[in-house]
Amino acid sequence: MRGYRNYWTYSAGLLVAWALVLLFVGLFRGGHEVAIVLPVFGGFCIGWVSTTIARYVYPPPKQWLS
């Protein structure tokens, strides 16, 4: 199970979760509600890209990785 504990697996899981949220909102609440949720998803994506850049530019110290 430890092999699955990385950033890319977590990112894929979040992508699936957001796809399910958008799908269920679209099915149960209609297209108008999806239009309301999309800016929230966009803001989440901006934050996710920001943390991804920060993770590569400023990696954690070696002592935290062991």
ChimeraX commands (.cxc) that place a marker at each C-alpha (Angstrom):
marker #1 position 0.00,0.00,0.00 radius 0.5
marker #1 position 2.94,2.32,0.59 radius 0.5
marker #1 position 3.63,2.39,-3.16 radius 0.5
marker #1 position 0.39,4.28,-3.73 radius 0.5
marker #1 position 1.24,7.06,-1.31 radius 0.5
marker #1 position 2.54,9.68,-3.69 radius 0.5
marker #1 position 1.44,13.03,-5.01 radius 0.5
marker #1 position 0.32,11.83,-8.45 radius 0.5
marker #1 position -1.94,9.11,-7.06 radius 0.5
marker #1 position -3.50,11.63,-4.69 radius 0.5
marker #1 position -3.97,14.05,-7.60 radius 0.5
marker #1 position -5.72,11.38,-9.66 radius 0.5
marker #1 position -7.99,10.57,-6.74 radius 0.5
marker #1 position -8.94,14.23,-6.39 radius 0.5
marker #1 position -9.67,14.43,-10.09 radius 0.5
marker #1 position -12.03,11.47,-9.81 radius 0.5
marker #1 position -13.69,12.99,-6.74 radius 0.5
marker #1 position -14.26,16.34,-8.48 radius 0.5
marker #1 position -15.61,14.55,-11.56 radius 0.5
marker #1 position -18.11,12.71,-9.37 radius 0.5
marker #1 position -19.13,15.92,-7.59 radius 0.5
marker #1 position -19.73,17.69,-10.90 radius 0.5
marker #1 position -21.58,14.68,-12.30 radius 0.5
marker #1 position -23.88,14.35,-9.28 radius 0.5
marker #1 position -24.55,18.08,-9.12 radius 0.5
marker #1 position -25.42,18.01,-12.80 radius 0.5
marker #1 position -27.70,15.00,-12.45 radius 0.5
marker #1 position -29.50,15.97,-9.28 radius 0.5
marker #1 position -29.46,19.76,-9.28 radius 0.5
marker #1 position -29.28,20.69,-12.95 radius 0.5
marker #1 position -26.98,22.65,-15.22 radius 0.5
marker #1 position -27.50,25.94,-13.41 radius 0.5
marker #1 position -26.00,24.53,-10.21 radius 0.5
marker #1 position -23.02,23.15,-12.14 radius 0.5
marker #1 position -22.35,26.68,-13.35 radius 0.5
marker #1 position -22.24,27.76,-9.70 radius 0.5
marker #1 position -19.85,24.95,-8.68 radius 0.5
marker #1 position -17.43,25.45,-11.61 radius 0.5
marker #1 position -15.79,28.62,-10.17 radius 0.5
marker #1 position -15.16,26.71,-6.94 radius 0.5
marker #1 position -13.54,23.94,-8.96 radius 0.5
marker #1 position -11.49,26.54,-10.87 radius 0.5
marker #1 position -10.26,28.07,-7.64 radius 0.5
marker #1 position -9.33,24.65,-6.36 radius 0.5
marker #1 position -7.36,23.98,-9.56 radius 0.5
marker #1 position -5.49,27.28,-9.22 radius 0.5
marker #1 position -4.54,26.38,-5.65 radius 0.5
marker #1 position -3.52,22.86,-6.65 radius 0.5
marker #1 position -1.24,24.15,-9.42 radius 0.5
marker #1 position 0.25,26.66,-6.99 radius 0.5
marker #1 position 1.06,23.98,-4.42 radius 0.5
marker #1 position 2.48,21.73,-7.15 radius 0.5
marker #1 position 4.86,24.47,-8.26 radius 0.5
marker #1 position 5.84,25.17,-4.66 radius 0.5
marker #1 position 6.46,21.49,-4.03 radius 0.5
marker #1 position 8.97,21.33,-6.88 radius 0.5
marker #1 position 10.62,24.71,-6.27 radius 0.5
marker #1 position 10.89,24.32,-2.49 radius 0.5
marker #1 position 11.22,20.60,-1.66 radius 0.5
marker #1 position 11.13,19.56,2.00 radius 0.5
marker #1 position 14.43,19.06,3.85 radius 0.5
marker #1 position 16.00,15.61,3.63 radius 0.5
marker #1 position 15.49,14.99,7.36 radius 0.5
marker #1 position 11.70,15.09,6.90 radius 0.5
marker #1 position 11.76,12.54,4.09 radius 0.5
marker #1 position 13.34,9.74,6.12 radius 0.5
marker link #1:1,2 radius 0.2
marker link #1:2,3 radius 0.2
marker link #1:3,4 radius 0.2
marker link #1:4,5 radius 0.2
marker link #1:5,6 radius 0.2
marker link #1:6,7 radius 0.2
marker link #1:7,8 radius 0.2
marker link #1:8,9 radius 0.2
marker link #1:9,10 radius 0.2
marker link #1:10,11 radius 0.2
marker link #1:11,12 radius 0.2
marker link #1:12,13 radius 0.2
marker link #1:13,14 radius 0.2
marker link #1:14,15 radius 0.2
marker link #1:15,16 radius 0.2
marker link #1:16,17 radius 0.2
marker link #1:17,18 radius 0.2
marker link #1:18,19 radius 0.2
marker link #1:19,20 radius 0.2
marker link #1:20,21 radius 0.2
marker link #1:21,22 radius 0.2
marker link #1:22,23 radius 0.2
marker link #1:23,24 radius 0.2
marker link #1:24,25 radius 0.2
marker link #1:25,26 radius 0.2
marker link #1:26,27 radius 0.2
marker link #1:27,28 radius 0.2
marker link #1:28,29 radius 0.2
marker link #1:29,30 radius 0.2
marker link #1:30,31 radius 0.2
marker link #1:31,32 radius 0.2
marker link #1:32,33 radius 0.2
marker link #1:33,34 radius 0.2
marker link #1:34,35 radius 0.2
marker link #1:35,36 radius 0.2
marker link #1:36,37 radius 0.2
marker link #1:37,38 radius 0.2
marker link #1:38,39 radius 0.2
marker link #1:39,40 radius 0.2
marker link #1:40,41 radius 0.2
marker link #1:41,42 radius 0.2
marker link #1:42,43 radius 0.2
marker link #1:43,44 radius 0.2
marker link #1:44,45 radius 0.2
marker link #1:45,46 radius 0.2
marker link #1:46,47 radius 0.2
marker link #1:47,48 radius 0.2
marker link #1:48,49 radius 0.2
marker link #1:49,50 radius 0.2
marker link #1:50,51 radius 0.2
marker link #1:51,52 radius 0.2
marker link #1:52,53 radius 0.2
marker link #1:53,54 radius 0.2
marker link #1:54,55 radius 0.2
marker link #1:55,56 radius 0.2
marker link #1:56,57 radius 0.2
marker link #1:57,58 radius 0.2
marker link #1:58,59 radius 0.2
marker link #1:59,60 radius 0.2
marker link #1:60,61 radius 0.2
marker link #1:61,62 radius 0.2
marker link #1:62,63 radius 0.2
marker link #1:63,64 radius 0.2
marker link #1:64,65 radius 0.2
marker link #1:65,66 radius 0.2
view
